[in-house]
């Protein structure tokens, strides 16, 4: 997750939230993270 976070320019917590479908992550960020994963 650390590598994904670094590549996307977000925190590890944001990557975790995006992958777990938390509602407080923007759609653009979620898509970017999921594409990198």
Phi and psi restraints in degrees (range 20) as a CNS / XPLOR table:
assign (resid 1 and name C) (resid 2 and name N)
       (resid 2 and name CA) (resid 2 and name C) 1.0 -62.3 20.0 2
assign (resid 2 and name N) (resid 2 and name CA)
       (resid 2 and name C) (resid 3 and name N) 1.0 -41.8 20.0 2
assign (resid 2 and name C) (resid 3 and name N)
       (resid 3 and name CA) (resid 3 and name C) 1.0 -65.4 20.0 2
assign (resid 3 and name N) (resid 3 and name CA)
       (resid 3 and name C) (resid 4 and name N) 1.0 -40.6 20.0 2
assign (resid 3 and name C) (resid 4 and name N)
       (resid 4 and name CA) (resid 4 and name C) 1.0 -63.6 20.0 2
assign (resid 4 and name N) (resid 4 and name CA)
       (resid 4 and name C) (resid 5 and name N) 1.0 -45.2 20.0 2
assign (resid 4 and name C) (resid 5 and name N)
       (resid 5 and name CA) (resid 5 and name C) 1.0 -59.3 20.0 2
assign (resid 5 and name N) (resid 5 and name CA)
       (resid 5 and name C) (resid 6 and name N) 1.0 -45.2 20.0 2
assign (resid 5 and name C) (resid 6 and name N)
       (resid 6 and name CA) (resid 6 and name C) 1.0 -64.6 20.0 2
assign (resid 6 and name N) (resid 6 and name CA)
       (resid 6 and name C) (resid 7 and name N) 1.0 -42.5 20.0 2
assign (resid 6 and name C) (resid 7 and name N)
       (resid 7 and name CA) (resid 7 and name C) 1.0 -65.7 20.0 2
assign (resid 7 and name N) (resid 7 and name CA)
       (resid 7 and name C) (resid 8 and name N) 1.0 -33.5 20.0 2
assign (resid 7 and name C) (resid 8 and name N)
       (resid 8 and name CA) (resid 8 and name C) 1.0 -90.7 20.0 2
assign (resid 8 and name N) (resid 8 and name CA)
       (resid 8 and name C) (resid 9 and name N) 1.0 -11.8 20.0 2
assign (resid 8 and name C) (resid 9 and name N)
       (resid 9 and name CA) (resid 9 and name C) 1.0 74.5 20.0 2
assign (resid 9 and name N) (resid 9 and name CA)
       (resid 9 and name C) (resid 10 and name N) 1.0 31.9 20.0 2
assign (resid 9 and name C) (resid 10 and name N)
       (resid 10 and name CA) (resid 10 and name C) 1.0 -128.7 20.0 2
assign (resid 10 and name N) (resid 10 and name CA)
       (resid 10 and name C) (resid 11 and name N) 1.0 174.3 20.0 2
assign (resid 10 and name C) (resid 11 and name N)
       (resid 11 and name CA) (resid 11 and name C) 1.0 -82.4 20.0 2
assign (resid 11 and name N) (resid 11 and name CA)
       (resid 11 and name C) (resid 12 and name N) 1.0 162.6 20.0 2
assign (resid 11 and name C) (resid 12 and name N)
       (resid 12 and name CA) (resid 12 and name C) 1.0 -61.4 20.0 2
assign (resid 12 and name N) (resid 12 and name CA)
       (resid 12 and name C) (resid 13 and name N) 1.0 -37.3 20.0 2
assign (resid 12 and name C) (resid 13 and name N)
       (resid 13 and name CA) (resid 13 and name C) 1.0 -61.6 20.0 2
assign (resid 13 and name N) (resid 13 and name CA)
       (resid 13 and name C) (resid 14 and name N) 1.0 -39.7 20.0 2
assign (resid 13 and name C) (resid 14 and name N)
       (resid 14 and name CA) (resid 14 and name C) 1.0 -65.1 20.0 2
assign (resid 14 and name N) (resid 14 and name CA)
       (resid 14 and name C) (resid 15 and name N) 1.0 -41.0 20.0 2
assign (resid 14 and name C) (resid 15 and name N)
       (resid 15 and name CA) (resid 15 and name C) 1.0 -60.7 20.0 2
assign (resid 15 and name N) (resid 15 and name CA)
       (resid 15 and name C) (resid 16 and name N) 1.0 -46.4 20.0 2
assign (resid 15 and name C) (resid 16 and name N)
       (resid 16 and name CA) (resid 16 and name C) 1.0 -59.4 20.0 2
assign (resid 16 and name N) (resid 16 and name CA)
       (resid 16 and name C) (resid 17 and name N) 1.0 -46.4 20.0 2
assign (resid 16 and name C) (resid 17 and name N)
       (resid 17 and name CA) (resid 17 and name C) 1.0 -63.3 20.0 2
assign (resid 17 and name N) (resid 17 and name CA)
       (resid 17 and name C) (resid 18 and name N) 1.0 -41.8 20.0 2
assign (resid 17 and name C) (resid 18 and name N)
       (resid 18 and name CA) (resid 18 and name C) 1.0 -63.8 20.0 2
assign (resid 18 and name N) (resid 18 and name CA)
       (resid 18 and name C) (resid 19 and name N) 1.0 -43.2 20.0 2
assign (resid 18 and name C) (resid 19 and name N)
       (resid 19 and name CA) (resid 19 and name C) 1.0 -71.7 20.0 2
assign (resid 19 and name N) (resid 19 and name CA)
       (resid 19 and name C) (resid 20 and name N) 1.0 -25.0 20.0 2
assign (resid 19 and name C) (resid 20 and name N)
       (resid 20 and name CA) (resid 20 and name C) 1.0 -94.9 20.0 2
assign (resid 20 and name N) (resid 20 and name CA)
       (resid 20 and name C) (resid 21 and name N) 1.0 3.1 20.0 2
assign (resid 20 and name C) (resid 21 and name N)
       (resid 21 and name CA) (resid 21 and name C) 1.0 74.1 20.0 2
assign (resid 21 and name N) (resid 21 and name CA)
       (resid 21 and name C) (resid 22 and name N) 1.0 27.1 20.0 2
assign (resid 21 and name C) (resid 22 and name N)
       (resid 22 and name CA) (resid 22 and name C) 1.0 -65.5 20.0 2
assign (resid 22 and name N) (resid 22 and name CA)
       (resid 22 and name C) (resid 23 and name N) 1.0 140.4 20.0 2
assign (resid 22 and name C) (resid 23 and name N)
       (resid 23 and name CA) (resid 23 and name C) 1.0 -75.8 20.0 2
assign (resid 23 and name N) (resid 23 and name CA)
       (resid 23 and name C) (resid 24 and name N) 1.0 -10.5 20.0 2
assign (resid 23 and name C) (resid 24 and name N)
       (resid 24 and name CA) (resid 24 and name C) 1.0 -91.3 20.0 2
assign (resid 24 and name N) (resid 24 and name CA)
       (resid 24 and name C) (resid 25 and name N) 1.0 15.6 20.0 2
assign (resid 24 and name C) (resid 25 and name N)
       (resid 25 and name CA) (resid 25 and name C) 1.0 -109.0 20.0 2
assign (resid 25 and name N) (resid 25 and name CA)
       (resid 25 and name C) (resid 26 and name N) 1.0 133.2 20.0 2
assign (resid 25 and name C) (resid 26 and name N)
       (resid 26 and name CA) (resid 26 and name C) 1.0 -62.8 20.0 2
assign (resid 26 and name N) (resid 26 and name CA)
       (resid 26 and name C) (resid 27 and name N) 1.0 149.6 20.0 2
assign (resid 26 and name C) (resid 27 and name N)
       (resid 27 and name CA) (resid 27 and name C) 1.0 -61.2 20.0 2
assign (resid 27 and name N) (resid 27 and name CA)
       (resid 27 and name C) (resid 28 and name N) 1.0 -41.1 20.0 2
assign (resid 27 and name C) (resid 28 and name N)
       (resid 28 and name CA) (resid 28 and name C) 1.0 -61.6 20.0 2
assign (resid 28 and name N) (resid 28 and name CA)
       (resid 28 and name C) (resid 29 and name N) 1.0 -43.7 20.0 2
assign (resid 28 and name C) (resid 29 and name N)
       (resid 29 and name CA) (resid 29 and name C) 1.0 -64.6 20.0 2
assign (resid 29 and name N) (resid 29 and name CA)
       (resid 29 and name C) (resid 30 and name N) 1.0 -43.7 20.0 2
assign (resid 29 and name C) (resid 30 and name N)
       (resid 30 and name CA) (resid 30 and name C) 1.0 -59.3 20.0 2
assign (resid 30 and name N) (resid 30 and name CA)
       (resid 30 and name C) (resid 31 and name N) 1.0 -45.3 20.0 2
assign (resid 30 and name C) (resid 31 and name N)
       (resid 31 and name CA) (resid 31 and name C) 1.0 -63.7 20.0 2
assign (resid 31 and name N) (resid 31 and name CA)
       (resid 31 and name C) (resid 32 and name N) 1.0 -45.1 20.0 2
assign (resid 31 and name C) (resid 32 and name N)
       (resid 32 and name CA) (resid 32 and name C) 1.0 -60.7 20.0 2
assign (resid 32 and name N) (resid 32 and name CA)
       (resid 32 and name C) (resid 33 and name N) 1.0 -45.1 20.0 2
assign (resid 32 and name C) (resid 33 and name N)
       (resid 33 and name CA) (resid 33 and name C) 1.0 -65.2 20.0 2
assign (resid 33 and name N) (resid 33 and name CA)
       (resid 33 and name C) (resid 34 and name N) 1.0 -45.6 20.0 2
assign (resid 33 and name C) (resid 34 and name N)
       (resid 34 and name CA) (resid 34 and name C) 1.0 -65.1 20.0 2
assign (resid 34 and name N) (resid 34 and name CA)
       (resid 34 and name C) (resid 35 and name N) 1.0 -33.3 20.0 2
assign (resid 34 and name C) (resid 35 and name N)
       (resid 35 and name CA) (resid 35 and name C) 1.0 -67.9 20.0 2
assign (resid 35 and name N) (resid 35 and name CA)
       (resid 35 and name C) (resid 36 and name N) 1.0 -34.4 20.0 2
assign (resid 35 and name C) (resid 36 and name N)
       (resid 36 and name CA) (resid 36 and name C) 1.0 -77.3 20.0 2
assign (resid 36 and name N) (resid 36 and name CA)
       (resid 36 and name C) (resid 37 and name N) 1.0 -26.5 20.0 2
